């Protein structure tokens, strides 16, 4: 009796009652064919154990708040379709060895090749592939100049 209750609870967790037909719109798989990945049965959990959790996804700064880098080249990028401008960017070699394109915020900048910059996460919405922003006022990147 207890086993029957246990099986009934497992069946209800899978979305259908014991002996009930599959929900409308879903076709029952032919005998011998594997069903789509759903919830594991109690027997599967007993045999294989709990599945491992998915790996933690690291952000654009690889799990760190900021990264130091060296400017390789300054670029001008065009934004995506509805917008029209020239966005100032820089190709930066990060301290972990990776090369990325970073957005330079503010009006005007003093960045040249070999300047050391601090980079933080923060994508530019209209520039595809640009997921990092340079921090102004740190290392060789000067503050934004006040308008006269």
N, C-alpha and C positions, 0 to 999 in steps of 0.2 A: 504494500500500500504506500509506503514512504517513497519507494522507487518510482511509483506511478506519479505521485505528486511532484517529485523532483523532475521527471521527464516533462510533465505538463508545464512546470514553471520554465524549463529551458525552451520548450516550444513557444510559449507566449513571448519570451524574450526575442525569439527570432521573427516574430510578427505574425504567426498564424497558430491557430489552436491545433491540438493533437488530432490528426486525421482530417483536418479541414483542407479544402482546396486552396491553391494559391490565389492571391488577390486578383481581381479582374484586370485584364490588360497584360498580365505577366504569363508567359507560357511555361509550363512545367518542362524541365529538361528531360531529354530522352534517357532511359536507363543506361547507366555506364558513363554518361557525360558529366563533367564537372560543372557545378553551379557557379554563378558569379560570386566573388568574394564577399561574404557577409559576416555575420557574427559566428564565432566558433561554437561548436556544440560542446557539451560537457565532456564527451569522450575525447574530442580533439584537444581540449584544454588539459585533460588528464595525461594524454600521450605526449603532447609537445610542450606543454607549459605555456606561460603567458608570452605573447610575442614581444620582441624588444621595442622600446619606444622609438619614434622617428628621431633622427639626429637633429640637434639644435641648429637652426639656420642663423648664420652669422650675417650681420649687416654689411654695408659697404666698407666700414672701417675694421672688419674682421674681428668684431667683439671688443674693440677698444673705443674709448670716447673720442680720442683724437690720434692722429699720426703725423710724424714729421716727414718731410719729403724735400726733394730738390727739384726745382723747375728745369725741365729739359727743353721746353719750347712753349712760347705763348701762341695761342690760336684765336681765331675769330670763327664762331659757329653761327649758323642760321637756325632759328627756331622752327618748330613744327608748324603745320599748315595755317591755322587762322592768324598767327602772330607774324610780325615782320620786324626784324631788328638785326643787329650784329652783337651777339653775346660774347663777352671776353672770357676766354678759358685758358687753361694752361695744362700741358702734359707734364705730370709729376711722377718722379720715381720715389716711391714710398720707402720707409725704413725697413719694411719687410721684403723689399726687392721687386714688388709689383709696380707696373706702370699704369696710371689711370689718368683720365681727363677730369679736371676740377674746374668749377665755376669761380670766377673772381667777382665778388659782389661790389656794389658801389660804383660811382662814376670816376673813371680814371684810375690808373694803377701804375706802380713803378717796377713791376716784376720783369726780370730779364733771365736769361739762361744762368744756371748755377746759383740762383737765389734760394735760400732755405725758407720753407713755408710750413705752417701748421695747417693740417687738413682735418675737417670734421665732416660727419655725415650730414646729408641734407640735399636731396635731389633738386634739380631745376626742372620744373614741370614741363617746359616746352623744349627742352634739349634732350633728345633720346640718348641714353647711355651715360649721361652725366649725373652721378649719384653723390658726388662729394663737393664740398664748398671750402674755399680757402678762408682762413681766419684773418681778418684785417687787423693790423696793429701788433702782430706777433712775428718775431724773427725779422726777416728782410722785407716783409710785406707792410707797407706804410698804412697809416690810418687814412680814411677817406678825407680829402681836403674840404674845408668849409668853403661854401660859395661866397665870392666877394661882391 
